[in-house]
Amino acid sequence: LLDKGFKPGSTDPTLFTCVVENDLFVCQIYVDDIIFDCTNNACSLEFRKMMSDKYQMPMMGELKFFLGLQIRQQANGIFISQEKYLKECLKKFKMQDSKMKGYKTPMPTNGKLDADVYGKDYDQKAYHSMIGSLLYLCASKPDIMLSVCMCARYQAAPKESHHQAVKRILRYLAHTPTLGLWYPKGAQFDLVGYSDSDWAGDLVDRKSTSGTCHFLGRSLVCWSSRKQIVYLSMAEAEYIAVGACCTQLLWMKQTLKDYGIKVKHIPLYCDNESAIKIAHNPVQHSRMKHIAIRHHFIRDHVAREDIVINHVKTEDNLADIFTKPLDEKRFCALRCELNILDFANVQ
C-alpha cells in the first residue's frame, strides 16, 4: 500500500488513505480482513483488481457482515446491529424462550450492585462467558454499556445476585433484538462531545462513574462508561470526566485530519457549572490543589479554543445514560437521542 502512494493514519496505523485527483480512497485493515471504498467507483474497482492480482484474496462485495456486525446500507443511511450474534448468545445461555418476562430497561433504577459477600456463589467460568459476550454486544448497543460494566466488576467472585442482574440484561436484549445504531445520510458533520459523572455512586467503595459520548452530526461514533477513583467533590469528578471527554475529542480531531477534514472550536457539553468554571480558570486556587496537575491540560485547549465547554441541562445531557440506572421514560428518551433505533423504523 505504501508503494502505491497510500499514507498510514497519524493516530491509527491500520488506516490507509490516498487522494486520487479530488477523490478520497480509504482502506482499513484488521488482521487479514480489509474494508475499502472510494468516492470514485472506478478507483475501487482498480484497487480490487490490484489486490486480487497480488494476493489470493476473495472479494466479498458490498459490506454486509463484519466481525459479528451486520451492516445494512440504505439509500437514507447505514444501520449497524448484532442481531445474529445476539440470537447465538441467547441460545448459548438458554435465554431464547419468547415466553420469559421481558424488560424495557437493562437495569432497574435501584440496580446498584454490591459484592454480596454472603450471597450464593455462581459459576465463575459461566459468568465470565456471559460478561464477555455482553461486552462485545456493546459495540452496537451502547444502551447496555453501563449495566454490563457494573456486572463486570464482580467477575472475581460472582454471586447469584450478579447472575440475576446479567439475566435481566439478556432479557432486555431478547425483547429488543432489532435495535442498532443508525447513521443517517446527509447529517451535518460536526464533532460534539457530552460528559457526565455520577459522584460516589458505587455502594462498595464510593467511587464515581464517568460517562462520555461523541457525535459526528447525529451519528454516535464513540462512547464510554468508566469507574473513576474516589473524588472529594462532585465538581472534581465532573471535571475529570470532562478531561477524559476532551482527550477523546482531540484524538478524533486528529483522526479526521486523515480523512481531509479539519475541525476546530469543538463543543463539549457538561451539566456541572463548577467544572466549567475550573476549566476556564487559569489560576490554581487552594481548593483545587487536590486535583492532579495532569488533569488541568484541558485549560490549555480551552484557552486555544480547540475545545469550547458549554453548559447543558441535566435532562439534556446524553451522557447521563452511561453513568447511572434510569427510569424507563428517561432511558428510552436518551436511547432514541443516541440514535439507537429499531431497523423497522428507519427503512
C-alpha positions, -999 to +999 in steps of 0.1 A: +000+000+000+029+024+008+044+016-026+011+026-043+011+060-026-011+052+004-004+071+037-009+054+071-032+072+096-015+095+121-034+080+150-045+047+136-017+028+118-042+003+103-060+031+083-046+039+049-058+068+028-049+080-007-061+111-026-066+104-063-072+138-080-102+150-060-113+116-048-105+101-013-097+064-011-099+048+023-086+014+033-090-001+068-071-033+077-080-057+105-056-087+107-065-105+073-097-085+066-098-053+046-126-028+042-121-002+014-141+023-006-136+055-027-157+084-037-149+073-073-162+038-080-135+033-107-108+036-081-124+009-060-126-015-090-089-008-098-079-015-062-099-047-062-081-059-093-047-049-079-053-069-046-067-099-065-036-100-087-011-095-059-028-119-034-052-148-035-078-127-018-115-133-022-137-102-026-170-103-007-185-073-025-206-047-006-200-047+031-229-066+049-213-085+077-180-078+095-167-093+128-202-101+141-216-067+130-244-066+105-243-036+082-274-026+062-267+001+037-299+021+028-304+050+005-310+072+035-282+059+058-264+029+073-278+007+101-254-014+122-266-042+145-256-076+160-290-093+157-275-126+145-248-126+172-273-118+199-295-147+189-265-170+192-257-157+227-293-161+238-293-197+226-260-203+242-272-191+276-307-207+272-324-173+272-342-175+238-376-185+252-401-159+240-424-166+269-400-153+296-406-120+311-392-090+292-378-058+305-378-023+289-346-013+307-314-034+313-313-025+350-338-011+375-334+024+389-323+009+422-300-015+404-269-007+424-248-038+428-225-047+457-201-075+465-228-095+482-202-113+503-227-137+520-246-144+488-247-178+470-216-183+447-222-186+410-200-205+384-171-181+376-164-196+341-201-193+330-202-157+344-171-148+325-186-161+293-218-141+297-199-109+305-176-114+275-205-118+252-223-088+266-192-066+263-190-074+226-226-066+221-219-031+234-203-025+200-238-018+186-258-015+217-245+014+239-277+013+259-264-017+279-228-004+284-234+009+320-252-022+333-227-046+317-198-027+331-214-027+366-218-065+364-183-069+351-168-055+383-177-087+401-161-113+378-135-123+405-162-136+428-196-137+411-227-143+432-262-154+423-274-118+426-249-107+400-261-136+377-296-124+381-285-089+371-269-103+340-300-123+331-321-092+333-298-076+307-302-106+284-340-105+289-339-068+279-319-077+248-342-107+240-371-082+237-352-056+218-332-077+193-336-054+163-322-023+180-290-010+165-271+022+156-285+043+129-262+066+108-284+089+087-272+102+054-268+140+049-265+150+085-242+179+094-206+167+100-199+184+134-179+169+161-196+171+195-189+156+230-210+151+261-196+144+296-212+134+328-203+118+362-222+100+390-203+112+420-197+085+447-224+063+431-207+029+439-221+014+470-190-006+478-161+019+476-179+052+469-161+057+436-177+077+408-188+065+374-180+088+344-198+086+311-189+102+277-203+101+242-192+117+210-211+125+178-204+134+142-235+153+135-264+130+146-242+099+144-229+083+177-193+072+170-177+068+204-190+062+240-176+050+273-187+042+309-158+040+334-154+037+371-132+065+385-112+068+416-125+084+448-130+121+445-136+146+472-164+166+454-189+164+426-171+192+408-138+173+408-155+141+395-172+161+367-140+180+359-120+148+355-148+133+333-147+165+311-109+160+308-114+124+296-140+136+271-116+163+259-089+137+253-111+116+231-123+147+211-087+157+204-079+121+193-109+122+170-099+156+157-065+143+147-081+112+131-105+133+110-074+151+095-065+117+079-098+120+060-091+155+050-115+170+075-104+198+098-125+208+128-120+235+154-140+251+183-153+216+192-183+219+216-181+198+248-213+197+269-213+193+307-241+198+332-218+210+361-212+248+363-183+243+388-164+220+364-168+245+336-155+274+357-124+253+368-117+246+331-118+284+323-098+295+354-060+297+347-052+303+384-045+274+408-068+282+437-060+264+470-093+245+469-082+229+436-047+217+447-060+182+453-067+178+416-037+164+399-020+188+375-021+163+347-059+168+346-056+206+340-044+201+304-080+209+293-074+245+303-048+249+276-072+236+250-100+258+262-076+288+261-066+279+225-103+274+217-097+239+204-125+229+228-155+250+238-171+239+270-208+246+272-234+241+299-262+217+292-292+210+314-290+176+332-321+164+314-305+172+281-271+156+289-270+125+266-241+110+286-264+105+316-273+071+303-237+059+308-234+069+345-265+056+364-296+034+361-325+055+348-363+051+348-380+037+317-392+071+303-358+088+305-339+057+294-360+053+263-358+090+255-320+091+257-317+058+238-336+075+210-314+106+211-283+084+207-299+070+175-303+035+189-333+026+169-353-003+156-344-012+120-381-012+110-384+025+120-355+037+097-364+020+064 
